[in-house]
Amino acid sequence: MSVEIAFPFEFVVEGTPVSAQRRRPESVRQWQSRITEASRRMLPEGHFANEAPISVILYSFPSAPMLGNIDNIVRPFLNVICRMRS
């Protein structure tokens, strides 16, 4: 399947981000599942946007206080995006 992706593109993941360092790994997996689900509306299964390096801008408007360091909060999102390429 050939899909033309127009840059920039965006998608919204509802909910409060979860730190990669959570004591409950299931929480991280659930958050990553939400990210994957939201991204699939823009990128179909088995497709990635571009083979070249990309830049990612994340905006967060959490409805509840976020726990953890910002790098550990961003990591689950970036891990999902990188897996989409493989």
Secondary structure, 3 states (H helix, E strand, C coil): CCCCCCCCCCCCCCCCCCCCCCCCHHHHHHHHHHHHHHHCCCCCCCCCCCCCCCCCCCCCCCCCCCCCCHHHHHHHHHHHHHHHHC
